[in-house]
Amino acid sequence: PVATITPDGPTEFCEDGSVLLTASAGDSYLWSTGETTASISASAAGSYNVEVTTLGCSATSSDVNVTVYAAPVASISADGPTTFCDGESVTLTASAGDSYLWSTGETTSSIVVSETGSYTVTVYTAEGCDNTSAAADVMVNICTEELVISADGPVEFCEGGSVTLTANLAEGNLWSTGETTVSIVVSTSGDYYCENGEQTSNTITVTVNPLPVAEITADGPTELCEGETVNLTASGGDFYLWSTLESTAGIEVGAGSYSVTVTSTEGCESNAGPVVVTESVSPVVEVLSPLMEKLCYEGATTLEVSASGGDIQWYRNGVELAGATSTAYIADMPGLYTCVADNGICPAVVSEDILVGVVLPFNLITTGVIYICDGDLTTLEAPYSPTASYQWYQNNVAIPGANSSTYDAGTTGKYHVVLTQDGCARRSSFVYVKVNCRLAANAVWEMDLYPNPASENAYIQIGSSDNTTAELLIANIQGELVYREVIQISEGNQIVSLPVSNMAAGVYMVSLVSENGLMQNEQLIIQH
């Protein structure tokens, strides 16, 4: 017999396919698979043949080759969650193949899905085999966006700074501060959050650190004398940086301008200053006048110094002279004068002492009390000098034309002469003339006080026609006795010093009381 195999279709097919192989006519059959039917179904790859027997004779057919192609693996992978909010999407990607057909009709290997649904893909090989994946379910929800607030910078900063907090929702915001804007500017410490509908955002805690209170103190005056220093101390912080670049809390400085930056442990800064430290030059004072000056009668002398670097003040016997603040001072009273230069910063400088002494009265040649009869004259005589000029006085009133060393007096009065020589006037002692023809034994003394007013020294000139004893009394304006002395009075003129330097300034009554109780009074003014 003739043995042949006839397939009923292609002998190349995909996995899960088959082909029916039929042997040519015979009485019996034996396939290479062991089967003995006239036809077999071939679903596995391989070579198939059949032995056909007719009337006892056998023949074997040629091989028929069957090729089975594997089906592709079909699967879907997603690049993110397949359940998401409206407006979002997910990318679905098919497993490897040669061509694709999605349930959406798309033929690319990946598709972008933004709608709810079940998505499948059929993957094809080049041989035409295919496989359909399991469904990928995508769920798109209608979501409300979560409310979140954020800061545009650090939430801990120093006083004077700020941070902006912003919500991610554009409308419907209500901040914990009461504001309803998208963003708020915060400059105070606290916890901040936002509400929108039924949502409450996260909370942001803002910390505002206070600025240090910077201060500079000096341990002494900031007006220095040349060569001096002062200690400046900064306070209010934990770290310090001076304009001198020193970093200690305290610095020792001379003249200059100084400031400091004070920093807290949180890094907050404040500035203090500038503190200006000045330097003054020590004052200088030098006496230009002679250190000893004489004070002529009713005269004055100019005391002069040169000074710099301070204010001037003159002193007499240690007592400040009111208004005496220039380099020259006209002294009309005796005493010990000094000039002080003081700038209020450096130690005051005191000048050398200038001693101003008074020119004491000189004695007339004619002295005492002179008694004459009415119509008589008595000659009063002063020491003569051809270079001197003279002026006689009666009861302290200048006598016109009485300009020689002698004067003929004919009326009762107290007489003296002022002698001027070499520019200096000197007053004489007093002489008393009385028009009275009684005997001198019945006369009492005459007295005169000078200078009046007095300050440190005062004198009483007594003119007497006899030797006698008297009591000297000094009483204040209240009548209280402040001084008492018994003195011996000699015939002629004598001068007695009065102890006024220890008496308070004021008006006093000076009295001389004779042995027989006669009293003579003079008023004395004391000025210091």
C-alpha positions as a printed Julia matrix, in Angstrom:
528×3 Matrix{Float64}:
   0.0     0.0     0.0
   0.92    3.69   -0.3
   1.23    5.35    3.14
   0.57    9.11    3.33
  -0.57   11.62    5.99
  -2.99   14.39    5.22
  -3.32   17.28    7.81
  -6.67   19.04    8.0
  -5.0    22.4     8.61
  -1.7    24.17    9.27
   0.91   22.12   10.98
   2.26   25.34   12.65
  -0.05   26.78   15.28
  -0.15   28.38   18.68
  -0.2    26.75   22.05
  -3.65   25.18   22.82
  -4.16   24.57   19.03
  -4.11   21.17   17.17
  -4.16   19.6    13.69
  -5.97   16.43   12.55
  -3.6    14.02   10.75
  -5.33   11.34    8.54
  -3.56    8.28    7.05
  -4.2     7.0     3.53
  -6.61    4.01    3.16
  -5.55    0.67    4.59
  -6.68   -2.18    6.74
  -4.82   -1.08    9.9
  -2.69    1.77   11.18
   0.15    2.34   13.61
   1.13    5.95   14.31
   4.46    7.05   15.69
   2.49    8.12   18.72
   1.33    4.51   19.15
  -2.21    5.31   18.18
  -3.95    2.87   15.69
  -6.76    4.95   14.37
  -6.93    6.26   10.82
  -6.73    9.83   12.18
  -5.05   11.42   15.2
  -5.18   14.94   16.7
  -1.66   16.39   17.05
  -1.33   19.25   19.61
   2.3    18.8    20.54
   5.24   19.81   18.47
   7.08   16.96   16.79
   7.45   14.65   13.74
   4.55   12.32   13.06
   4.4     9.2    10.69
   2.07    6.25   10.24
   2.48    2.61    9.13
  -0.44    1.48    6.89
  -1.13   -2.28    6.44
  -3.29   -3.7     3.66
  -3.71   -7.44    2.98
  -0.75   -8.11    5.14
   1.53   -5.66    3.39
   2.8    -2.56    5.28
   4.12    0.85    4.22
   5.35    3.81    6.38
   4.56    7.38    5.47
   6.9    10.31    5.38
   7.16   12.44    8.56
   4.82   15.33    9.05
   6.44   18.03   11.25
   4.11   19.85   13.68
   5.32   23.2    15.18
   3.58   24.62   18.3
   4.32   28.25   19.23
   4.11   29.36   22.9
   1.44   31.92   23.85
   2.8    35.27   25.23
   2.5    36.17   28.95
  -0.08   38.95   29.19
   0.0    41.19   32.32
  -0.53   44.85   33.27
   1.63   46.93   35.64
   0.76   50.4    37.06
   3.2    53.23   37.84
   1.22   54.27   40.92
  -1.92   53.69   42.91
  -4.9    52.6    40.84
  -7.23   54.34   43.26
  -6.8    58.11   43.23
  -8.58   61.45   43.22
 -10.32   63.11   40.35
  -7.86   64.99   38.21
  -5.06   62.52   38.79
  -4.04   59.58   36.52
  -2.08   56.34   36.39
  -0.05   54.76   33.57
  -0.78   51.09   32.73
   1.96   49.15   30.91
   1.58   45.74   29.17
   4.12   42.94   29.45
   6.49   42.33   26.54
   5.04   41.41   23.16
   5.15   42.35   19.5
   1.81   44.11   19.31
  -0.97   45.07   21.67
  -4.68   45.66   21.75
  -6.14   47.28   24.84
  -9.75   47.1    25.87
  -9.84   50.84   25.15
  -8.86   50.09   21.51
  -5.39   51.58   21.98
  -2.48   49.62   20.5
   0.5    51.06   22.39
   2.4    49.19   25.05
   1.3    51.77   27.71
  -1.81   53.83   28.22
  -2.65   56.71   30.62
  -5.88   56.13   32.53
  -7.82   58.84   34.4
 -11.27   57.22   34.53
 -12.77   54.44   36.59
 -12.87   51.08   34.79
 -11.45   47.59   34.24
  -8.66   47.58   31.71
  -7.28   44.54   29.8
  -4.71   44.07   27.07
  -4.17   41.36   24.46
  -0.52   40.74   23.74
   0.46   39.34   20.33
   3.64   37.61   19.2
   5.1    37.78   15.71
   3.76   34.25   15.05
   0.25   35.53   15.71
  -0.12   33.97   19.13
  -1.95   36.08   21.68
  -2.91   36.18   25.31
  -5.27   38.47   27.17
  -4.29   39.81   30.56
  -6.3    39.82   33.72
  -8.26   43.04   34.22
  -6.62   46.0    36.0
  -9.27   47.85   37.97
  -8.89   51.63   38.24
 -10.99   53.64   40.74
 -11.18   57.44   40.38
 -12.7    59.14   43.44
 -14.07   62.64   43.73
 -11.73   63.9    46.52
 -11.41   67.1    48.58
  -7.73   68.25   48.69
  -6.1    67.91   52.11
  -5.53   71.28   53.83
  -1.83   71.9    54.52
   0.02   75.05   55.61
   3.71   75.72   55.05
   6.31   78.37   56.01
   8.52   80.27   53.58
  11.46   80.33   55.98
  12.64   79.51   59.52
   9.88   79.52   62.14
  12.31   80.54   64.91
  13.76   84.01   64.51
  14.6    87.21   66.38
  12.29   90.02   67.37
  11.73   92.26   64.38
  11.68   89.36   61.92
   8.71   87.53   60.4
   7.71   84.43   58.46
   4.94   83.95   55.87
   2.58   80.99   56.36
   0.63   79.84   53.26
  -2.32   77.44   52.89
  -2.53   75.16   49.85
  -6.21   75.96   49.26
  -6.97   79.22   47.53
 -10.4    79.92   49.01
 -12.4    79.39   52.19
  -9.49   79.68   54.61
  -9.89   80.83   58.23
  -6.62   81.22   60.13
  -6.26   80.91   63.89
  -5.47   84.65   63.81
  -8.88   85.4    62.29
  -7.43   86.25   58.87
  -9.05   84.78   55.75
  -6.29   85.2    53.18
  -4.24   82.48   51.53
  -1.1    83.68   53.34
  -0.45   85.46   56.64
   2.69   87.22   57.92
   3.59   86.18   61.48
   5.93   88.16   63.75
   4.89   86.92   67.22
   5.38   83.61   68.99
   2.51   81.13   68.94
   0.85   78.1    67.36
  -0.73   78.81   63.98
  -3.2    76.69   61.97
  -5.89   77.11   59.31
  -9.44   75.81   58.93
 -11.29   75.27   55.65
 -14.76   73.75   55.79
 -14.49   70.71   58.0
 -10.74   70.44   57.55
  -8.11   71.66   60.01
  -4.55   72.01   58.79
  -1.35   71.0    60.46
  -0.05   73.34   63.2
   3.15   75.39   62.83
   4.78   76.69   66.02
   6.52   80.06   65.6
   9.12   81.13   68.19
  10.19   84.78   68.3
  13.27   85.31   70.47
  13.6    88.72   72.19
  16.43   91.07   71.3
  18.98   91.54   74.06
  18.84   94.87   75.9
  22.28   96.23   75.1
  23.78   98.79   77.47
  27.19  100.34   78.09
  28.16  101.61   81.54
  31.32  103.46   82.52
  33.01  103.05   85.91
  33.78  106.75   86.0
  33.48  110.01   84.07
  33.82  109.79   80.29
  35.47  113.23   80.28
  39.07  112.37   81.05
  42.18  114.32   81.82
  45.08  113.62   79.48
  46.59  110.18   80.07
  43.61  108.82   82.02
  41.44  105.82   81.08
  37.94  104.6    81.91
  36.46  101.1    81.97
  33.43  100.5    79.74
  31.26   97.44   80.47
  28.61   96.0    78.13
  25.61   94.08   79.46
  22.43   92.41   78.3
  23.78   89.51   76.24
  25.95   86.42   76.12
  28.51   87.5    73.51
  30.03   90.92   72.79
  31.88   92.56   69.93
  33.18   96.1    70.44
  33.99   98.61   67.76
  37.6    98.0    68.86
  37.12   94.32   67.8
  37.52   93.21   71.41
  35.11   90.46   72.48
  35.14   90.79   76.27
  32.3    92.32   78.26
  34.58   95.08   79.6
  37.29   97.16   77.93
  39.65   99.87   79.2
  39.76  102.88   76.88
  41.07  106.38   76.45
  39.59  109.12   74.3
  37.43  107.93   71.4
  33.98  106.78   70.33
  32.93  103.27   71.35
  29.96  101.03   70.5
  29.21   97.35   71.07
  27.12   94.61   69.45
  25.48   92.35   72.03
  24.39   88.84   70.95
  22.16   86.38   72.81
  22.54   82.59   72.78
  19.71   82.48   70.22
  21.78   84.65   67.87
  19.74   87.82   68.33
  21.7    91.08   68.22
  21.35   94.61   69.6
  23.7    97.57   69.46
  24.61  100.06   72.17
  26.49  103.31   71.9
  28.32  105.17   70.77
  29.8   106.28   74.07
  32.11  109.21   73.4
  35.11  109.51   75.71
  36.81  112.9    75.57
  40.2   114.03   76.86
  41.04  117.44   78.26
  44.42  119.08   78.76
  45.38  119.97   82.33
  44.83  123.67   83.05
  47.8   125.99   83.46
  47.98  129.19   85.52
  51.01  131.46   85.92
  51.26  134.63   87.98
  52.33  137.68   85.97
  52.08  140.2    88.81
  54.68  140.57   91.56
  54.07  138.09   94.36
  53.94  141.01   96.81
  51.83  144.1    96.11
  51.09  147.19   98.21
  47.68  148.77   98.48
  47.8   152.53   98.61
  45.24  154.67  100.42
  41.86  154.46   98.69
  43.65  152.75   95.87
  43.65  149.37   94.19
  46.15  147.16   92.44
  45.64  144.89   89.44
  46.6   141.28   89.93
  47.2   139.38   86.72
  47.82  135.79   85.64
  48.06  133.94   82.35
  45.88  130.84   82.22
  44.68  128.21   79.78
  42.69  125.02   79.8
  40.1   125.97   82.4
  37.85  128.53   84.02
  39.37  131.2    86.26
  38.34  131.94   89.85
  40.12  134.33   92.23
  40.25  133.77   95.99
  41.12  136.12   98.85
  42.31  134.5   102.06
  40.79  131.23  100.78
  37.35  132.77  100.16
  35.94  132.81   96.63
  35.57  136.31   95.17
  32.22  136.68   93.45
  32.5   137.52   89.75
  36.3   137.35   89.78
  36.61  135.02   86.8
  39.04  136.75   84.43
  42.81  136.64   84.27
  43.01  140.1    85.85
  41.52  141.13   89.2
  41.5   144.59   90.74
  42.27  144.16   94.43
  41.2   147.01   96.73
  41.56  145.13  100.01
  44.65  143.61  101.6
  44.98  139.85  101.83
  46.45  136.69  100.37
  45.2   136.2    96.8
  45.28  133.06   94.69
  43.92  132.22   91.25
  42.53  128.76   90.46
  42.19  127.35   86.92
  39.68  124.51   86.75
  38.12  122.72   83.76
  35.98  120.43   85.91
  37.79  117.35   84.62
  41.48  117.57   85.45
  42.66  118.5    88.94
  42.36  122.24   89.51
  45.62  124.2    89.39
  46.26  126.83   92.07
  48.57  129.75   91.35
  51.32  131.01   93.59
  50.15  133.25   96.44
  50.06  136.99   95.86
  50.32  138.98   99.08
  48.61  142.37   98.95
  49.52  144.52  101.91
  48.01  147.83  102.93
  50.15  150.93  103.23
  49.65  151.94  106.87
  48.92  155.54  107.83
  51.95  157.64  108.65
  52.17  159.88  111.7
  51.88  163.62  111.45
  54.51  165.71  113.1
  51.67  167.48  114.87
  49.78  164.97  117.03
  47.14  164.63  119.68
  44.42  167.15  120.56
  45.24  170.81  120.08
  43.17  173.43  121.9
  43.08  176.97  120.58
  41.03  180.0   121.35
  38.54  181.45  118.93
  40.37  183.43  116.27
  43.68  181.67  116.8
  45.43  179.39  114.29
  47.53  176.28  114.87
  49.92  174.87  112.3
  49.48  171.21  111.43
  52.58  169.63  109.95
  53.31  166.5   107.91
  56.72  165.13  106.91
  58.01  167.07  103.93
  59.14  165.59  100.62
  59.8   167.68   97.53
  58.45  164.85   95.29
  55.22  164.43   97.21
  51.85  166.09   96.75
  49.54  166.88   99.67
  45.85  167.26  100.32
  44.54  168.18  103.77
  41.13  167.07  105.01
  38.88  168.37  107.78
  36.33  165.86  109.02
  37.16  163.72  105.94
  36.31  166.57  103.55
  39.07  167.89  101.3
  40.09  171.46  102.16
  40.38  173.51   98.94
  43.92  174.82   98.38
  45.37  172.93  101.35
  48.11  171.27   99.31
  51.36  171.75  101.21
  53.05  169.8   103.96
  51.6   172.23  106.55
  48.17  173.63  107.17
  47.0   176.41  109.53
  43.83  175.25  111.21
  41.53  177.69  113.03
  38.3   175.72  113.49
  37.31  172.66  115.47
  37.67  169.41  113.54
  39.44  166.16  112.84
  42.32  166.74  110.42
  44.48  164.47  108.32
  46.5   164.73  105.13
  46.87  162.4   102.14
  50.43  162.29  100.82
  50.95  161.0    97.28
  54.42  159.98   96.21
  55.62  157.71   93.42
  51.99  157.12   92.45
  50.98  155.81   95.85
  48.73  157.71   98.25
  49.16  157.37  102.01
  46.87  158.7   104.68
  48.23  160.31  107.8
  47.18  159.83  111.38
  44.52  162.2   112.72
  45.07  165.34  114.72
  42.24  167.02  116.57
  41.79  170.78  116.87
  39.32  172.24  119.37
  38.46  175.89  119.72
  38.25  175.9   123.52
  40.27  178.0   125.92
  39.82  175.59  128.82
  42.9   173.88  130.15
  43.98  170.71  128.43
  43.59  168.8   131.7
  39.84  169.09  131.32
  39.86  167.7   127.77
  38.84  164.21  126.69
  40.34  162.2   123.84
  39.38  162.02  120.17
  39.05  158.68  118.3
  38.82  157.57  114.68
  38.21  154.13  113.06
  39.8   152.98  109.79
  39.4   151.37  107.39
  35.65  151.5   107.7
  34.22  149.18  106.38
  36.94  146.73  107.45
  37.58  143.08  106.6
  40.67  141.46  108.08
  42.25  144.41  109.9
  40.84  147.55  111.56
  42.49  150.2   113.65
  41.39  152.87  116.11
  43.46  156.06  116.31
  43.21  157.8   119.64
  44.31  161.38  120.19
  44.71  162.4   123.84
  46.06  165.41  125.73
  46.98  163.3   128.74
  48.09  159.89  129.87
  45.08  157.93  131.06
  43.32  154.56  131.14
  40.19  153.69  129.12
  37.97  150.68  128.5
  37.58  149.56  124.86
  34.2   147.91  124.19
  32.83  146.33  120.97
  29.13  145.37  120.78
  27.14  143.84  117.92
  23.94  145.33  116.51
  21.89  143.38  119.08
  23.78  145.14  121.87
  25.69  142.02  122.88
  29.24  142.69  124.07
  31.66  140.74  121.87
  34.97  142.3   122.97
  36.3   144.13  126.03
  39.81  145.39  126.79
  41.35  147.93  129.19
  43.94  150.01  127.35
  46.51  152.56  128.39
  46.26  155.85  126.49
  49.33  158.01  126.16
  49.4   161.7   125.47
  49.4   162.37  121.74
  48.32  159.94  119.01
  48.37  156.18  119.23
  46.95  153.39  117.07
  45.23  150.33  118.56
  44.52  147.23  116.43
  41.01  145.79  116.67
  40.46  141.97  116.48
  37.88  142.05  113.65
  39.15  139.04  111.66
  37.41  136.67  114.06
  34.16  138.62  114.11
  31.2   137.87  111.86
  30.32  140.34  109.13
  27.91  143.01  110.32
  27.51  146.38  112.05
  29.24  146.96  115.4
  29.54  149.82  117.92
  33.06  150.62  119.17
  33.15  152.58  122.46
  35.9   154.16  124.6
  34.92  154.73  128.23
  37.1   157.03  130.37
  37.88  156.56  134.05
  35.29  159.18  134.98
  32.61  157.46  132.84
  32.77  159.65  129.73
  32.03  157.58  126.58
  32.86  158.14  122.93
  31.26  155.9   120.23
  32.03  155.08  116.6
  30.11  152.69  114.29
  32.2   150.0   112.53
  31.11  147.87  109.54
  32.87  144.5   109.11
  32.87  142.81  105.69
  34.58  139.5   104.83
